[in-house]
Structure formats: structure tokens, C-alpha cells
Amino acid sequence: MLGAQLELFGDRHLRLEDARRSLAEGRLGDACAELDWLRRCYPEDAGIVTELELVRGLLDRLAEIDRLDVDNRPAALLELARSSALASRAWLLRRAAVELRAAGGPAALIDGKPASTLVLEAGDPHTAWDMAADAVGATPRTRFQAYLADVEYRLDQRWRSRARYREALALDPFDVDWAEVADEEVKALPDIARTEFEFDDGLAWAAPVGVVLKVLPLGDVPLPDLPASIADSLRHHTLMQARSFLSALIHATHDRGSSMIQARRQMRTLAPRLLTAYLATM
């Protein structure tokens, strides 16, 4: 008798584990079948009933989402993923990423972010890298370079990610979402600049701090009193100076010794030139 009870308990445990594994992998039909069998065998087990209701609720919600327009499915799936238990969140995020790309292509965005960020959140950095690389290939937007750098950082490819962050900032520092950067040292650049501003020559560092914190709209300043060719040239020169400064600032966060000193000297030299260039556009 005891042996039969232990065997039954072992079978219950294994089938419950199978059901949860199916749920984690997005195989809701299999999970539902296993849980329904367990509910019939153990009708007094409230936990099994709750898990079965959860899976059935997911099936109903997914059926509703499948009836939506293609453009509306990614947002609905993302909302469902955010409200779901951890067991089902990862595959829902991956499905939202697939639907997003199907609706808008490799460079499609949801909440301002590409599909790779969803897959990265789901814990699949290798697939996220493929998606992020596709986005970079599909559009020249700088933020896609930064998102690809985020994935490389998560893959522990630190030097490659740092090089890509530098490339992204050199292309267009205003298109990088500082708050979302994965590398904490890169994310800290505005605070580094602010500290330099507080403890150093305020006039020399005013322009760089403005650039890093996006206070000075360099490269996008209206110049109604100048000929268009001169205005365009001045904007280009100013933005080039800003990019050089930001590139040097990233170098300074991880270079050591003489390299760090050289980078800081470069920043100090660029600072008044940046300020001069900006004031010339006013």
C-alpha cells in the first residue's frame, strides 16, 4: 500500500513538472492536458486547479490577440508578458519580438525599443544579437548600434561593446538612450561630466556638460540670419567637436595611465572650442 502511494506521489510530481516545463516553453496545450489529468486525479489540490486556470486564461487571451490586426499584436503580447508569471514571461517576450518584426521589419520599435531588447530580457542574448545586428543593417540610426552594444555587453564581449558604444556616440550622441545603456560605466558618463563641472573650471566645461546632458542642441540650432551654406557648415563643425568630446570621454572611463591623461587633455582642449562654436550659432 505504501509503495503504491509513493509511486502515485512520484507520478504526480513528475507530471506536474512536465506541465510547468510545457508552460515555460510555451506549449500551452500540453500543459493544459497534464494539469487537467492532475486535477481529475487530485480534485482537492487547490494549487493544481489554480495552475490549470492560469493556463486556460493564457490560451483565451492568446486567442484574442490572434484576432487583432498584425500591427496591434506586439503591444498586446508585451502587455501580457509584463503581467504574466515568470514561468511564461520569457516565451511571451520572444513571441512579441517575432510579431514586432513581422509587423514592421527588423528596425520596428515598441515603446521606443527594437525587438532585440525583448529577446534580451527573455534571457536569450544570442538570438538578441542576431536581431540587433539585423536592425543595424536595416537602418543607419545610431541607437541601434547602441542596442547591439548592449547585447555584446551581456555576452561579456566588453571590448567589442565599448568600441561599438564609441562608434554609436561618434555617429550621433543625441540618438543614444543614456538611461537604457547596459554598461554601467557608459551610462555614468553624464554624471562624470557633471562632477568635472562641479570641481573644475565651470567655463571650460560648460559646453561638454551641455552636450552630454542634451542641454545644448548642437547640430540643430536655427540660424535664420546666416546663408544656408554657412549655417550648415557651422552646425557640422559644432557637432563634429561634440562627437570628438564624447568619444574621448568614453575612452577616459576605462583607459589607464598615459592614455587616460591624454584623453582628459583632449577633453580640456575641446571644451572651450565647443563653447565658442556653440556661441557662434546664437
Phi and psi in degrees as GROMACS dihedral restraints (atoms count N, CA, C in turn):
[ dihedral_restraints ]
;  ai    aj    ak    al  type     phi  dphi    fc
    3     4     5     6     1   -62.6    20    10
    4     5     6     7     1   -39.3    20    10
    6     7     8     9     1   -62.8    20    10
    7     8     9    10     1   -39.5    20    10
    9    10    11    12     1   -65.6    20    10
   10    11    12    13     1   -39.6    20    10
   12    13    14    15     1   -65.0    20    10
   13    14    15    16     1   -42.4    20    10
   15    16    17    18     1   -64.4    20    10
   16    17    18    19     1   -39.6    20    10
   18    19    20    21     1   -64.4    20    10
   19    20    21    22     1   -41.2    20    10
   21    22    23    24     1   -65.5    20    10
   22    23    24    25     1   -41.7    20    10
   24    25    26    27     1   -63.4    20    10
   25    26    27    28     1   -42.1    20    10
   27    28    29    30     1   -62.5    20    10
   28    29    30    31     1   -41.1    20    10
   30    31    32    33     1   -64.3    20    10
   31    32    33    34     1   -41.1    20    10
   33    34    35    36     1   -59.5    20    10
   34    35    36    37     1   -46.4    20    10
   36    37    38    39     1   -62.3    20    10
   37    38    39    40     1   -45.1    20    10
   39    40    41    42     1   -65.1    20    10
   40    41    42    43     1   -41.8    20    10
   42    43    44    45     1   -70.8    20    10
   43    44    45    46     1   -33.2    20    10
   45    46    47    48     1   -67.0    20    10
   46    47    48    49     1   -40.0    20    10
   48    49    50    51     1   -63.9    20    10
   49    50    51    52     1   -40.2    20    10
   51    52    53    54     1   -61.0    20    10
   52    53    54    55     1   -41.8    20    10
   54    55    56    57     1   -63.2    20    10
   55    56    57    58     1   -43.5    20    10
   57    58    59    60     1   -69.3    20    10
   58    59    60    61     1   -34.8    20    10
   60    61    62    63     1   -66.0    20    10
   61    62    63    64     1   -41.4    20    10
   63    64    65    66     1   -62.6    20    10
   64    65    66    67     1   -40.4    20    10
   66    67    68    69     1   -62.7    20    10
   67    68    69    70     1   -44.4    20    10
   69    70    71    72     1   -64.6    20    10
   70    71    72    73     1   -27.6    20    10
   72    73    74    75     1   -94.6    20    10
   73    74    75    76     1     0.1    20    10
   75    76    77    78     1    83.9    20    10
   76    77    78    79     1    10.6    20    10
   78    79    80    81     1   -91.8    20    10
   79    80    81    82     1    77.0    20    10
   81    82    83    84     1   -69.3    20    10
   82    83    84    85     1   -33.6    20    10
   84    85    86    87     1   -61.5    20    10
   85    86    87    88     1   -44.8    20    10
   87    88    89    90     1   -64.9    20    10
   88    89    90    91     1   -42.2    20    10
   90    91    92    93     1   -62.2    20    10
   91    92    93    94     1   -41.3    20    10
   93    94    95    96     1   -64.7    20    10
   94    95    96    97     1   -41.6    20    10
   96    97    98    99     1   -64.1    20    10
   97    98    99   100     1   -44.6    20    10
   99   100   101   102     1   -63.6    20    10
  100   101   102   103     1   -45.3    20    10
  102   103   104   105     1   -68.2    20    10
  103   104   105   106     1   -33.9    20    10
  105   106   107   108     1   -66.6    20    10
  106   107   108   109     1   -39.6    20    10
  108   109   110   111     1   -62.0    20    10
  109   110   111   112     1   -44.9    20    10
  111   112   113   114     1   -64.9    20    10
  112   113   114   115     1   -37.3    20    10
  114   115   116   117     1   -63.5    20    10
  115   116   117   118     1   -39.4    20    10
  117   118   119   120     1   -68.1    20    10
  118   119   120   121     1   -35.9    20    10
  120   121   122   123     1   -77.1    20    10
  121   122   123   124     1   -31.6    20    10
  123   124   125   126     1  -130.3    20    10
  124   125   126   127     1    66.8    20    10
  126   127   128   129     1   -63.2    20    10
  127   128   129   130     1   -19.2    20    10
  129   130   131   132     1   -85.1    20    10
  130   131   132   133     1    -6.8    20    10
  132   133   134   135     1   -84.9    20    10
  133   134   135   136     1   101.4    20    10
  135   136   137   138     1   -65.3    20    10
  136   137   138   139     1   -30.7    20    10
  138   139   140   141     1   -63.9    20    10
  139   140   141   142     1   -40.9    20    10
  141   142   143   144     1   -65.4    20    10
  142   143   144   145     1   -41.8    20    10
  144   145   146   147     1   -60.8    20    10
  145   146   147   148     1   -41.8    20    10
  147   148   149   150     1   -63.7    20    10
  148   149   150   151     1   -44.1    20    10
  150   151   152   153     1   -65.6    20    10
  151   152   153   154     1   -37.0    20    10
  153   154   155   156     1   -65.3    20    10
  154   155   156   157     1   -41.9    20    10
  156   157   158   159     1   -63.6    20    10
  157   158   159   160     1   -36.1    20    10
  159   160   161   162     1   -62.4    20    10
  160   161   162   163     1   -47.4    20    10
  162   163   164   165     1   -64.8    20    10
  163   164   165   166     1   -43.6    20    10
  165   166   167   168     1   -63.3    20    10
  166   167   168   169     1   -37.0    20    10
  168   169   170   171     1   -64.0    20    10
  169   170   171   172     1   -40.1    20    10
  171   172   173   174     1   -63.2    20    10
  172   173   174   175     1   -42.3    20    10
  174   175   176   177     1   -61.0    20    10
  175   176   177   178     1   -43.0    20    10
  177   178   179   180     1   -64.3    20    10
  178   179   180   181     1   -42.9    20    10
  180   181   182   183     1   -67.4    20    10
  181   182   183   184     1   -39.6    20    10
  183   184   185   186     1   -65.6    20    10
  184   185   186   187     1   -35.7    20    10
  186   187   188   189     1   -63.4    20    10
  187   188   189   190     1   -39.1    20    10
  189   190   191   192     1   -65.1    20    10
  190   191   192   193     1   -42.0    20    10
  192   193   194   195     1   -65.6    20    10
  193   194   195   196     1   -37.5    20    10
  195   196   197   198     1   -62.6    20    10
  196   197   198   199     1   -22.4    20    10
  198   199   200   201     1   -86.2    20    10
  199   200   201   202     1    -7.1    20    10
  201   202   203   204     1   -76.4    20    10
  202   203   204   205     1   163.5    20    10
  204   205   206   207     1   -62.4    20    10
  205   206   207   208     1   152.8    20    10
  207   208   209   210     1   -55.4    20    10
  208   209   210   211     1   -39.4    20    10
  210   211   212   213     1   -68.6    20    10
  211   212   213   214     1   -23.9    20    10
  213   214   215   216     1   -94.7    20    10
  214   215   216   217     1   -10.8    20    10
  216   217   218   219     1   -68.1    20    10
  217   218   219   220     1   -42.7    20    10
  219   220   221   222     1   -57.5    20    10
  220   221   222   223     1   -44.2    20    10
  222   223   224   225     1   -66.0    20    10
  223   224   225   226     1   -39.5    20    10
  225   226   227   228     1   -66.2    20    10
  226   227   228   229     1   -40.0    20    10
  228   229   230   231     1   -66.9    20    10
  229   230   231   232     1   -39.0    20    10
  231   232   233   234     1   -65.5    20    10
  232   233   234   235     1   -41.9    20    10
  234   235   236   237     1   -61.3    20    10
  235   236   237   238     1   -41.8    20    10
  237   238   239   240     1   -64.3    20    10
  238   239   240   241     1   -41.4    20    10
  240   241   242   243     1   -62.2    20    10
  241   242   243   244     1   -43.3    20    10
  243   244   245   246     1   -63.6    20    10
  244   245   246   247     1   -29.7    20    10
  246   247   248   249     1   -97.0    20    10
  247   248   249   250     1    -1.7    20    10
  249   250   251   252     1   -90.4    20    10
  250   251   252   253     1   163.1    20    10
  252   253   254   255     1   -67.5    20    10
  253   254   255   256     1   159.1    20    10
  255   256   257   258     1   -57.0    20    10
  256   257   258   259     1   -32.3    20    10
  258   259   260   261     1   -59.9    20    10
  259   260   261   262     1   -32.0    20    10
  261   262   263   264     1  -110.3    20    10
  262   263   264   265     1    -4.7    20    10
  264   265   266   267     1   -66.4    20    10
  265   266   267   268     1   -40.8    20    10
  267   268   269   270     1   -62.4    20    10
  268   269   270   271     1   -48.1    20    10
  270   271   272   273     1   -72.3    20    10
  271   272   273   274     1   -27.8    20    10
  273   274   275   276     1   -67.0    20    10
  274   275   276   277     1   -38.7    20    10
  276   277   278   279     1   -64.1    20    10
  277   278   279   280     1   -42.5    20    10
  279   280   281   282     1   -63.6    20    10
  280   281   282   283     1   -40.7    20    10
  282   283   284   285     1   -66.0    20    10
  283   284   285   286     1   -38.8    20    10
  285   286   287   288     1   -61.7    20    10
  286   287   288   289     1   -38.7    20    10
  288   289   290   291     1   -64.6    20    10
  289   290   291   292     1   -42.9    20    10
  291   292   293   294     1   -63.2    20    10
  292   293   294   295     1   -44.2    20    10
  294   295   296   297     1   -65.5    20    10
  295   296   297   298     1   -36.1    20    10
  297   298   299   300     1   -63.0    20    10
  298   299   300   301     1   -46.1    20    10
  300   301   302   303     1   -66.7    20    10
  301   302   303   304     1   -35.3    20    10
  303   304   305   306     1   -66.3    20    10
  304   305   306   307     1   -34.5    20    10
  306   307   308   309     1   -80.1    20    10
  307   308   309   310     1   -36.6    20    10
  309   310   311   312     1  -131.1    20    10
  310   311   312   313     1     3.7    20    10
  312   313   314   315     1    88.6    20    10
  313   314   315   316     1   179.6    20    10
  315   316   317   318     1   -59.6    20    10
  316   317   318   319     1   -28.3    20    10
  318   319   320   321     1   -99.1    20    10
  319   320   321   322     1    12.5    20    10
  321   322   323   324     1   -65.7    20    10
  322   323   324   325     1   148.8    20    10
  324   325   326   327     1  -120.9    20    10
  325   326   327   328     1   149.2    20    10
  327   328   329   330     1  -135.4    20    10
  328   329   330   331     1   125.2    20    10
  330   331   332   333     1    55.6    20    10
  331   332   333   334     1    33.9    20    10
  333   334   335   336     1    79.9    20    10
  334   335   336   337     1     6.1    20    10
  336   337   338   339     1  -124.7    20    10
  337   338   339   340     1   150.9    20    10
  339   340   341   342     1   -82.0    20    10
  340   341   342   343     1   172.9    20    10
  342   343   344   345     1   -60.8    20    10
  343   344   345   346     1   -30.5    20    10
  345   346   347   348     1   -59.2    20    10
  346   347   348   349     1   -32.0    20    10
  348   349   350   351     1   -68.0    20    10
  349   350   351   352     1   -32.1    20    10
  351   352   353   354     1   -69.3    20    10
  352   353   354   355     1   -43.3    20    10
  354   355   356   357     1   -68.9    20    10
  355   356   357   358     1   -35.5    20    10
  357   358   359   360     1   -64.5    20    10
  358   359   360   361     1   -41.6    20    10
  360   361   362   363     1   -63.3    20    10
  361   362   363   364     1   -30.8    20    10
  363   364   365   366     1   -75.1    20    10
  364   365   366   367     1    -6.4    20    10
  366   367   368   369     1    89.8    20    10
  367   368   369   370     1    24.7    20    10
  369   370   371   372     1  -124.5    20    10
  370   371   372   373     1    75.2    20    10
  372   373   374   375     1   -65.8    20    10
  373   374   375   376     1   -28.9    20    10
  375   376   377   378     1   -68.6    20    10
  376   377   378   379     1   -44.6    20    10
  378   379   380   381     1   -66.4    20    10
  379   380   381   382     1   -36.5    20    10
  381   382   383   384     1   -61.2    20    10
  382   383   384   385     1   -38.3    20    10
  384   385   386   387     1   -62.7    20    10
  385   386   387   388     1   -43.9    20    10
  387   388   389   390     1   -59.5    20    10
  388   389   390   391     1   -44.5    20    10
  390   391   392   393     1   -67.2    20    10
  391   392   393   394     1   -41.8    20    10
  393   394   395   396     1   -65.6    20    10
  394   395   396   397     1   -38.9    20    10
  396   397   398   399     1   -66.1    20    10
  397   398   399   400     1   -38.2    20    10
  399   400   401   402     1   -62.1    20    10
  400   401   402   403     1   -40.3    20    10
  402   403   404   405     1   -64.6    20    10
  403   404   405   406     1   -41.7    20    10
  405   406   407   408     1   -62.1    20    10
  406   407   408   409     1   -40.1    20    10
  408   409   410   411     1   -70.2    20    10
  409   410   411   412     1   -24.4    20    10
  411   412   413   414     1   -88.2    20    10
  412   413   414   415     1   -21.9    20    10
  414   415   416   417     1  -148.2    20    10
  415   416   417   418     1   147.6    20    10
  417   418   419   420     1   -83.7    20    10
  418   419   420   421     1     4.7    20    10
  420   421   422   423     1   -59.5    20    10
  421   422   423   424     1   135.4    20    10
  423   424   425   426     1   -65.5    20    10
  424   425   426   427     1   -35.8    20    10
  426   427   428   429     1   -61.5    20    10
  427   428   429   430     1   -25.0    20    10
  429   430   431   432     1   -71.0    20    10
  430   431   432   433     1   -32.0    20    10
  432   433   434   435     1   -63.0    20    10
  433   434   435   436     1   -41.7    20    10
  435   436   437   438     1   -66.4    20    10
  436   437   438   439     1   -39.6    20    10
  438   439   440   441     1   -67.0    20    10
  439   440   441   442     1   -35.1    20    10
  441   442   443   444     1   -65.7    20    10
  442   443   444   445     1   -39.1    20    10
  444   445   446   447     1   -62.1    20    10
  445   446   447   448     1   -37.3    20    10
  447   448   449   450     1   -59.1    20    10
  448   449   450   451     1   -43.9    20    10
  450   451   452   453     1   -64.3    20    10
  451   452   453   454     1   -43.7    20    10
  453   454   455   456     1   -63.1    20    10
  454   455   456   457     1   -35.2    20    10
  456   457   458   459     1   -63.4    20    10
  457   458   459   460     1   -42.6    20    10
  459   460   461   462     1   -66.3    20    10
  460   461   462   463     1   -28.0    20    10
  462   463   464   465     1   -82.5    20    10
  463   464   465   466     1     5.1    20    10
  465   466   467   468     1    66.9    20    10
  466   467   468   469     1    28.0    20    10
  468   469   470   471     1   -98.9    20    10
  469   470   471   472     1    68.5    20    10
  471   472   473   474     1   -63.8    20    10
  472   473   474   475     1   -44.7    20    10
  474   475   476   477     1   -68.9    20    10
  475   476   477   478     1   -35.9    20    10
  477   478   479   480     1   -66.5    20    10
  478   479   480   481     1   -41.5    20    10
  480   481   482   483     1   -66.5    20    10
  481   482   483   484     1   -38.6    20    10
  483   484   485   486     1   -63.2    20    10
  484   485   486   487     1   -41.7    20    10
  486   487   488   489     1   -62.4    20    10
  487   488   489   490     1   -38.1    20    10
  489   490   491   492     1   -73.5    20    10
  490   491   492   493     1   -36.8    20    10
  492   493   494   495     1   -59.2    20    10
  493   494   495   496     1   -44.7    20    10
  495   496   497   498     1   -60.8    20    10
  496   497   498   499     1   -42.4    20    10
  498   499   500   501     1   -62.6    20    10
  499   500   501   502     1   -42.4    20    10
  501   502   503   504     1   -63.1    20    10
  502   503   504   505     1   -46.0    20    10
  504   505   506   507     1   -67.3    20    10
  505   506   507   508     1   -32.1    20    10
  507   508   509   510     1   -69.9    20    10
  508   509   510   511     1   -31.7    20    10
  510   511   512   513     1   -71.7    20    10
  511   512   513   514     1   -50.0    20    10
  513   514   515   516     1  -165.3    20    10
  514   515   516   517     1    94.9    20    10
  516   517   518   519     1   -63.6    20    10
  517   518   519   520     1   -18.3    20    10
  519   520   521   522     1   -84.7    20    10
  520   521   522   523     1    -7.6    20    10
  522   523   524   525     1  -102.1    20    10
  523   524   525   526     1     3.5    20    10
  525   526   527   528     1   -94.7    20    10
  526   527   528   529     1   129.4    20    10
  528   529   530   531     1   -84.4    20    10
  529   530   531   532     1    95.2    20    10
  531   532   533   534     1   -56.4    20    10
  532   533   534   535     1   -41.3    20    10
  534   535   536   537     1   -67.7    20    10
  535   536   537   538     1   -20.3    20    10
  537   538   539   540     1   -99.5    20    10
  538   539   540   541     1    -2.4    20    10
  540   541   542   543     1   -64.0    20    10
  541   542   543   544     1   135.1    20    10
  543   544   545   546     1   -74.6    20    10
  544   545   546   547     1   -35.8    20    10
  546   547   548   549     1   -76.1    20    10
  547   548   549   550     1   114.2    20    10
  549   550   551   552     1   -62.7    20    10
  550   551   552   553     1   -33.6    20    10
  552   553   554   555     1   -68.9    20    10
  553   554   555   556     1   -38.9    20    10
  555   556   557   558     1   -68.7    20    10
  556   557   558   559     1   -41.0    20    10
  558   559   560   561     1   -61.3    20    10
  559   560   561   562     1   -27.4    20    10
  561   562   563   564     1   -82.1    20    10
  562   563   564   565     1    -0.6    20    10
  564   565   566   567     1   -55.6    20    10
  565   566   567   568     1   -44.2    20    10
  567   568   569   570     1   -59.4    20    10
  568   569   570   571     1   -37.8    20    10
  570   571   572   573     1   -68.7    20    10
  571   572   573   574     1   -35.3    20    10
  573   574   575   576     1   -61.6    20    10
  574   575   576   577     1   -46.0    20    10
  576   577   578   579     1   -64.4    20    10
  577   578   579   580     1   -38.0    20    10
  579   580   581   582     1   -65.8    20    10
  580   581   582   583     1   -38.8    20    10
  582   583   584   585     1   -63.0    20    10
  583   584   585   586     1   -43.7    20    10
  585   586   587   588     1   -60.8    20    10
  586   587   588   589     1   -37.2    20    10
  588   589   590   591     1   -65.3    20    10
  589   590   591   592     1   -38.8    20    10
  591   592   593   594     1   -74.2    20    10
  592   593   594   595     1   -30.7    20    10
  594   595   596   597     1  -112.4    20    10
  595   596   597   598     1    11.1    20    10
  597   598   599   600     1  -135.0    20    10
  598   599   600   601     1  -167.1    20    10
  600   601   602   603     1   -67.1    20    10
  601   602   603   604     1   109.0    20    10
  603   604   605   606     1   -58.2    20    10
  604   605   606   607     1   -39.2    20    10
  606   607   608   609     1   -65.4    20    10
  607   608   609   610     1   -43.6    20    10
  609   610   611   612     1   -66.2    20    10
  610   611   612   613     1   -33.0    20    10
  612   613   614   615     1   -99.3    20    10
  613   614   615   616     1    -0.5    20    10
  615   616   617   618     1   -59.3    20    10
  616   617   618   619     1   -46.6    20    10
  618   619   620   621     1   -67.2    20    10
  619   620   621   622     1   -47.9    20    10
  621   622   623   624     1   -58.6    20    10
  622   623   624   625     1   -41.8    20    10
  624   625   626   627     1   -61.5    20    10
  625   626   627   628     1   -41.1    20    10
  627   628   629   630     1   -61.7    20    10
  628   629   630   631     1   -38.9    20    10
  630   631   632   633     1   -66.5    20    10
  631   632   633   634     1   -50.2    20    10
  633   634   635   636     1   -62.9    20    10
  634   635   636   637     1   -39.3    20    10
  636   637   638   639     1   -89.1    20    10
  637   638   639   640     1     6.0    20    10
  639   640   641   642     1    62.1    20    10
  640   641   642   643     1    29.4    20    10
  642   643   644   645     1   -82.7    20    10
  643   644   645   646     1   -41.7    20    10
  645   646   647   648     1   -89.6    20    10
  646   647   648   649     1   120.1    20    10
  648   649   650   651     1   -80.4    20    10
  649   650   651   652     1    59.5    20    10
  651   652   653   654     1   -63.3    20    10
  652   653   654   655     1   138.3    20    10
  654   655   656   657     1    86.8    20    10
  655   656   657   658     1    -5.1    20    10
  657   658   659   660     1  -143.0    20    10
  658   659   660   661     1    39.9    20    10
  660   661   662   663     1   -98.9    20    10
  661   662   663   664     1   125.7    20    10
  663   664   665   666     1   -66.9    20    10
  664   665   666   667     1   134.1    20    10
  666   667   668   669     1  -129.4    20    10
  667   668   669   670     1    73.8    20    10
  669   670   671   672     1   -69.9    20    10
  670   671   672   673     1   -21.6    20    10
  672   673   674   675     1   -93.8    20    10
  673   674   675   676     1     2.1    20    10
  675   676   677   678     1  -114.5    20    10
  676   677   678   679     1   149.6    20    10
  678   679   680   681     1   -57.1    20    10
  679   680   681   682     1   147.7    20    10
  681   682   683   684     1   -57.2    20    10
  682   683   684   685     1   -40.3    20    10
  684   685   686   687     1   -64.9    20    10
  685   686   687   688     1   -40.3    20    10
  687   688   689   690     1   -69.6    20    10
  688   689   690   691     1   -41.8    20    10
  690   691   692   693     1   -61.3    20    10
  691   692   693   694     1   -44.7    20    10
  693   694   695   696     1   -62.8    20    10
  694   695   696   697     1   -40.6    20    10
  696   697   698   699     1   -64.4    20    10
  697   698   699   700     1   -41.4    20    10
  699   700   701   702     1   -67.1    20    10
  700   701   702   703     1   -41.9    20    10
  702   703   704   705     1   -59.9    20    10
  703   704   705   706     1   -44.6    20    10
  705   706   707   708     1   -62.5    20    10
  706   707   708   709     1   -45.0    20    10
  708   709   710   711     1   -60.6    20    10
  709   710   711   712     1   -44.9    20    10
  711   712   713   714     1   -63.3    20    10
  712   713   714   715     1   -43.9    20    10
  714   715   716   717     1   -67.8    20    10
  715   716   717   718     1   -34.7    20    10
  717   718   719   720     1   -61.9    20    10
  718   719   720   721     1   -40.8    20    10
  720   721   722   723     1   -64.4    20    10
  721   722   723   724     1   -40.4    20    10
  723   724   725   726     1   -63.3    20    10
  724   725   726   727     1   -41.8    20    10
  726   727   728   729     1   -65.1    20    10
  727   728   729   730     1   -40.3    20    10
  729   730   731   732     1   -62.6    20    10
  730   731   732   733     1   -42.0    20    10
  732   733   734   735     1   -62.1    20    10
  733   734   735   736     1   -46.3    20    10
  735   736   737   738     1   -65.4    20    10
  736   737   738   739     1   -37.9    20    10
  738   739   740   741     1   -62.0    20    10
  739   740   741   742     1   -43.9    20    10
  741   742   743   744     1   -65.1    20    10
  742   743   744   745     1   -36.1    20    10
  744   745   746   747     1   -66.1    20    10
  745   746   747   748     1   -39.4    20    10
  747   748   749   750     1   -65.4    20    10
  748   749   750   751     1   -42.8    20    10
  750   751   752   753     1   -56.1    20    10
  751   752   753   754     1   -40.5    20    10
  753   754   755   756     1   -69.0    20    10
  754   755   756   757     1   -16.5    20    10
  756   757   758   759     1   -78.6    20    10
  757   758   759   760     1   -18.8    20    10
  759   760   761   762     1  -136.4    20    10
  760   761   762   763     1    -5.9    20    10
  762   763   764   765     1   -76.5    20    10
  763   764   765   766     1   156.7    20    10
  765   766   767   768     1  -129.5    20    10
  766   767   768   769     1   161.3    20    10
  768   769   770   771     1    62.5    20    10
  769   770   771   772     1  -136.1    20    10
  771   772   773   774     1   -62.1    20    10
  772   773   774   775     1   -32.2    20    10
  774   775   776   777     1   -63.5    20    10
  775   776   777   778     1   -40.5    20    10
  777   778   779   780     1   -67.3    20    10
  778   779   780   781     1   -41.9    20    10
  780   781   782   783     1   -62.1    20    10
  781   782   783   784     1   -43.4    20    10
  783   784   785   786     1   -62.4    20    10
  784   785   786   787     1   -42.6    20    10
  786   787   788   789     1   -63.5    20    10
  787   788   789   790     1   -41.7    20    10
  789   790   791   792     1   -67.4    20    10
  790   791   792   793     1   -36.8    20    10
  792   793   794   795     1   -63.6    20    10
  793   794   795   796     1   -38.8    20    10
  795   796   797   798     1   -62.3    20    10
  796   797   798   799     1   -42.6    20    10
  798   799   800   801     1   -63.2    20    10
  799   800   801   802     1   -43.5    20    10
  801   802   803   804     1   -63.9    20    10
  802   803   804   805     1   -35.7    20    10
  804   805   806   807     1   -69.7    20    10
  805   806   807   808     1   -38.7    20    10
  807   808   809   810     1   -72.6    20    10
  808   809   810   811     1   -29.3    20    10
  810   811   812   813     1   -55.1    20    10
  811   812   813   814     1   -55.9    20    10
  813   814   815   816     1   -65.1    20    10
  814   815   816   817     1   -31.0    20    10
  816   817   818   819     1   -67.0    20    10
  817   818   819   820     1   -37.7    20    10
  819   820   821   822     1   -61.8    20    10
  820   821   822   823     1   -46.5    20    10
  822   823   824   825     1   -62.6    20    10
  823   824   825   826     1   -42.5    20    10
  825   826   827   828     1   -62.0    20    10
  826   827   828   829     1   -44.5    20    10
  828   829   830   831     1   -63.9    20    10
  829   830   831   832     1   -39.5    20    10
  831   832   833   834     1   -67.3    20    10
  832   833   834   835     1   -45.3    20    10
  834   835   836   837     1   -63.4    20    10
  835   836   837   838     1   -29.8    20    10
  837   838   839   840     1   -66.8    20    10
  838   839   840   841     1   -19.3    20    10
  840   841   842   843     1   -90.2    20    10
  841   842   843   844     1    -6.1    20    10
